[in-house]
Amino acid sequence: MKMKLLLFVCGILSGTAEVFHEDLAIVGCSDSDGEKLYSLDGEEVWYADFKKQTGVEPQPPFVDHVSVPGGYEQAVANQQICRSNLKNSRIGMKDLPLERDPPSNVVVYNRNEVELGEQNTLI
């Protein structure tokens, strides 16, 4: 059985003042994909587009944009670190035994597909 492993890091920064805001930073990677995203109060502020090799500020033109100088280059470096951590996690988890939890009830699987409204015979 081949298992895909995804490493995902999420941080929430919040502060208390007269107005409460929630900042969110997400960094994640897999063998084939990656993610780097910043959001403020549930709205995307900046994300790294690894296919277009650039940082994207998806806010509409009438708002003050939040710029992240050097953000894309940092995102690329973070992806390399994330993939290295992913590799080390795989090595560390390789010798762990798989948990085999027997079913609590008897499970019977049929050989042929069951049809609703028809008589189905279980042998």
Contact map, one row per residue, 1 for C-alpha under 8 A:
111000000000000000000000000000000000000000000000000000000000000000000000000000000000000000000000000000000000000000000000000
111100000000000000000000000000000000000000000000000000000000000000000000000000000000000000000000000000000000000000000000000
111110000000000000000000000000000000000000000000000000000000000000000000000000000000000000000000000000000000000000000000000
011111000000000000000000000000000000000000000000000000000000000000000000000000000000000000000000000000000000000000000000000
001111100000000000000000000001000000000000000000000000000000000000000000000000000000010001000000000000000000000000000000000
000111110000000000000000000111000000000000000000000000000000000000000000000000000000010000000000000000000000000000000000000
000011111000000000000000000111000000000000000000000000000000000000000000000000000100010000000000000000000000000000000000000
000001111100000000000000011110000000000000000000000000000000000000000000000000000000000000000000000000000000000000000000000
000000111110000000000000011100000000000000000000000000000000000000000000000000000000000000000000000000000000000000000000000
000000011111000000000001111000000000000000000000000000000000000000000000000000000000000000000000000000000000000000000000000
000000001111100000000001110000000000000000000000000000000000000000000000000000000000000000000000000000000000000000000000000
000000000111110000000111100000000000000000000000000000000000000000000000000000000000000000000000000000000000000000000000000
000000000011111000000111000000000000000000000000000000000000000000000000000000000000000000000000000000000000000000000000000
000000000001111100011110000000000000000000000000000000000000000000000000000000000000000000000000000000000000000000000000000
000000000000111110011100000000000000000000000000000000000000000000000000000000000000000000000000000000000000000000000000000
000000000000011111111000000000000000000000000000000000000000000000000000000000000000000000000000000000000000000000000000000
000000000000001111110000000000000000000000000000000000000000000000000000000000000000000000000000000000000000000000000000000
000000000000000111110000000000000000000000000000000000000000000000000000000000000000000000000000000000000000000000000000000
000000000000000111111000000000000000000000000000000000000000000000000000000000000000000000000000000000000000000000000000000
000000000000011111111100000000000000000000000000000000000000000000000000000000000000000000000000000000000000000000000000000
000000000000011100111110000000000000000110000000000000000000000000000000000000000000000000000000000000000000000000000000000
000000000001111000011111000000000000000111000000000000000000000000000000000000000000000000000000000000000000000000000000000
000000000001110000001111100000000000011110000000000000000000000000000000000000000000000000000000000000000000000000000000000
000000000111100000000111110000000000111100000000000000000000000000000000000000000000000000000000000000000000000000000000000
000000000111000000000011111000000001111000000000000000000000000000000000000000000000000000000000000000000000000000000000000
000000011110000000000001111100000011110000000000000000000000000000000000000000000000000000000000000000000000000000000000000
000000011100000000000000111110000111100000000000000000000000000000000000000001000000000000000000000000000000000000000000000
000001111000000000000000011111000111000000000000000000000000000000000000000000100100000000000000000000000000000000000000000
000001110000000000000000001111111110000000000000000000000000000000000000000000100110000000000000000000000000000000000000000
000011100000000000000000000111111100000000000000000000000000000000000000000000000010010000000000000000000000000000000000000
000000000000000000000000000011111000000000000000000000000000000000000000000000000010000000000000000000000000000000000000000
000000000000000000000000000011111100000000000000000000000000000000000000000000000000000000000000000000000000000000000000000
000000000000000000000000000011111110000000000000000000000000000000000000000000000000000000000000000000000000000000000000000
000000000000000000000000001111011111000000000000010000000000000000000000000000100000000000000000000000000000000000000000000
000000000000000000000000011110001111100000000011000000000000000000000000000000000000000000000000000000000000000000000000000
000000000000000000000000111100000111110000000011000000000000000000000000001000000000000000000000000000000000000000000000000
000000000000000000000001111000000011111000011111000000000000000000000000000000000000000000000000000000000000000000000000000
000000000000000000000011110000000001111100011110000000000000000000000000000000000000000000000000000000000000000000000000000
000000000000000000000011100000000000111111111100000000000000000000000000000000000000000000000000000000000000000000000000000
000000000000000000001111000000000000011111111000000000000000000000000000000000000000000000000000000000000000000000000000000
000000000000000000001110000000000000001111100000000000000000000000000000000000000000000000000000000000000000000000000000000
000000000000000000000100000000000000001111110000000000000000000000000000000000000000000000000000000000000000000000000000000
000000000000000000000000000000000000001111111000000000000000000000000000000000000000000000000000000000000000000000000000000
000000000000000000000000000000000000111101111110000000000110000000000000000000000000000000000000000000000000000000000000000
000000000000000000000000000000000000111100111110000000001110000011000000000000000000000000000000000000000000000000000000000
000000000000000000000000000000000000111000011111000000111100000001110000000000000000000000000000000000000000000000000000000
000000000000000000000000000000000011110000011111100000111000000000000000000000000000000000000000000000000000000000000000000
000000000000000000000000000000000011100000000111110011110000000000000011001000000000000000000000000000000000000000000000000
000000000000000000000000000000000000000000000011111111110000000000000000000000000000000000000000000000000000000000000000000
000000000000000000000000000000000100000000000001111111000000000000000000000000000000000000000000000000000000000000000000000
000000000000000000000000000000000000000000000000111110000000000000000000000000000000000000000000000000000000000000000000000
000000000000000000000000000000000000000000000000111111000000000000000000000000000000000000000000000000000000000000000000000
000000000000000000000000000000000000000000000001111111100000000000000001000000000000000000000000000000000000000000000000000
000000000000000000000000000000000000000000000001110111110000000000000001000000000000000000000000000000000000000000000000000
000000000000000000000000000000000000000000000111100011111000000000000011000000000000000000000000000000000000000000000000000
000000000000000000000000000000000000000000000111100001111100000000000000000000000000000000000000000000000000000000000000000
000000000000000000000000000000000000000000001110000000111110000011100000000000000000000000000000000000000000000000000000000
000000000000000000000000000000000000000000011100000000011111000000000000000000000000000000000000000000000000000000000000000
000000000000000000000000000000000000000000011000000000001111101010000000000000000000000000000000000000000000000000000000000
000000000000000000000000000000000000000000000000000000000111111000000000000000000000000000000000000000000000000000000000000
000000000000000000000000000000000000000000000000000000000011111110000000000000000000000000000000000000000000000000000000000
000000000000000000000000000000000000000000000000000000000001111100000000000000000000000000000000000000000000000000000000000
000000000000000000000000000000000000000000000000000000000011111110000000000000000000000000000000000000000000000000000000000
000000000000000000000000000000000000000000000000000000000000111111000000000000000000000000000000000000000000000000000000000
000000000000000000000000000000000000000000001000000000001010101111100000000000000000000000000000000000000000000000000000000
000000000000000000000000000000000000000000001100000000001000000111110000000000000000000000000000000000000000000000000000000
000000000000000000000000000000000000000000000100000000001000000011111000000000000000000000000000000000000000000000000000000
000000000000000000000000000000000000000000000100000000000000000001111110000000000000000000000000000000000000000000000000000
000000000000000000000000000000000000000000000000000000000000000000111110000000000000000000000000000000000000000000000000000
000000000000000000000000000000000000000000000000000000000000000000011111110000000000000000000000000000000000000000000000000
000000000000000000000000000000000000000000000001000000100000000000011111111000000000000000000000000000000000000000000000000
000000000000000000000000000000000000000000000001000011100000000000000111111100000000000000000000000000000000000000000000000
000000000000000000000000000000000000000000000000000000000000000000000111111110000000000000000000000000000000000000000000000
000000000000000000000000000000000000000000000000000000000000000000000111111111000000000000000000000000000000000000000000000
000000000000000000000000000000000001000000000001000000000000000000000011111111100000000000000000000000000000000000000000000
000000000000000000000000000000000000000000000000000000000000000000000001111111110000000000000000000000000000000000000000000
000000000000000000000000000000000000000000000000000000000000000000000000111111111000000000000000000000000000000000000000000
000000000000000000000000001000000000000000000000000000000000000000000000011111111100000000000000000000000000000000000000000
000000000000000000000000000110000100000000000000000000000000000000000000001111111110000000000000000000000000000000000000000
000000000000000000000000000000000000000000000000000000000000000000000000000111111111000000000000000000000000000000000000000
000000000000000000000000000000000000000000000000000000000000000000000000000011111111100000000000000000000000000000000000000
000000100000000000000000000110000000000000000000000000000000000000000000000001111111110000000000000000000000000000000000000
000000000000000000000000000011100000000000000000000000000000000000000000000000111111111000000000000000000000000000000000000
000000000000000000000000000000000000000000000000000000000000000000000000000000011111111100000000000000000000000000000000000
000000000000000000000000000000000000000000000000000000000000000000000000000000001111111110000000000000000000000000000000000
000011100000000000000000000001000000000000000000000000000000000000000000000000000111111111000000000000000000000000000000000
000000000000000000000000000000000000000000000000000000000000000000000000000000000011111111100000000000000000000000000000000
000000000000000000000000000000000000000000000000000000000000000000000000000000000001111111110000000000000000000000000000000
000000000000000000000000000000000000000000000000000000000000000000000000000000000000111111111000000000000000000000000000000
000010000000000000000000000000000000000000000000000000000000000000000000000000000000011111111100000000000000000000000000000
000000000000000000000000000000000000000000000000000000000000000000000000000000000000001111111110000000000000000000000000000
000000000000000000000000000000000000000000000000000000000000000000000000000000000000000111111111000000000000000000000000000
000000000000000000000000000000000000000000000000000000000000000000000000000000000000000011111111000000000000000000000000000
000000000000000000000000000000000000000000000000000000000000000000000000000000000000000001111111000000000000000000000000000
000000000000000000000000000000000000000000000000000000000000000000000000000000000000000000111111100000000000000000000000000
000000000000000000000000000000000000000000000000000000000000000000000000000000000000000000011111110000000000000000000000000
000000000000000000000000000000000000000000000000000000000000000000000000000000000000000000000011111000000000000000000000000
000000000000000000000000000000000000000000000000000000000000000000000000000000000000000000000001111100000000000000000000000
000000000000000000000000000000000000000000000000000000000000000000000000000000000000000000000000111110000000000000000000000
000000000000000000000000000000000000000000000000000000000000000000000000000000000000000000000000011111000000000000000000000
000000000000000000000000000000000000000000000000000000000000000000000000000000000000000000000000001111100000000000000000000
000000000000000000000000000000000000000000000000000000000000000000000000000000000000000000000000000111110000000000000000000
000000000000000000000000000000000000000000000000000000000000000000000000000000000000000000000000000011111110000000000000000
000000000000000000000000000000000000000000000000000000000000000000000000000000000000000000000000000001111100000000000000000
000000000000000000000000000000000000000000000000000000000000000000000000000000000000000000000000000000111110000000000000000
000000000000000000000000000000000000000000000000000000000000000000000000000000000000000000000000000000111111000000000000000
000000000000000000000000000000000000000000000000000000000000000000000000000000000000000000000000000000101111100000000000000
000000000000000000000000000000000000000000000000000000000000000000000000000000000000000000000000000000000111110000000000000
000000000000000000000000000000000000000000000000000000000000000000000000000000000000000000000000000000000011111000000000000
000000000000000000000000000000000000000000000000000000000000000000000000000000000000000000000000000000000001111111000000010
000000000000000000000000000000000000000000000000000000000000000000000000000000000000000000000000000000000000111110000000000
000000000000000000000000000000000000000000000000000000000000000000000000000000000000000000000000000000000000011111000000000
000000000000000000000000000000000000000000000000000000000000000000000000000000000000000000000000000000000000011111100000000
000000000000000000000000000000000000000000000000000000000000000000000000000000000000000000000000000000000000010111110001000
000000000000000000000000000000000000000000000000000000000000000000000000000000000000000000000000000000000000000011111111000
000000000000000000000000000000000000000000000000000000000000000000000000000000000000000000000000000000000000000001111100000
000000000000000000000000000000000000000000000000000000000000000000000000000000000000000000000000000000000000000000111110000
000000000000000000000000000000000000000000000000000000000000000000000000000000000000000000000000000000000000000000111111000
000000000000000000000000000000000000000000000000000000000000000000000000000000000000000000000000000000000000000000101111100
000000000000000000000000000000000000000000000000000000000000000000000000000000000000000000000000000000000000000001100111110
000000000000000000000000000000000000000000000000000000000000000000000000000000000000000000000000000000000000000000000011111
000000000000000000000000000000000000000000000000000000000000000000000000000000000000000000000000000000000000010000000001111
000000000000000000000000000000000000000000000000000000000000000000000000000000000000000000000000000000000000000000000000111
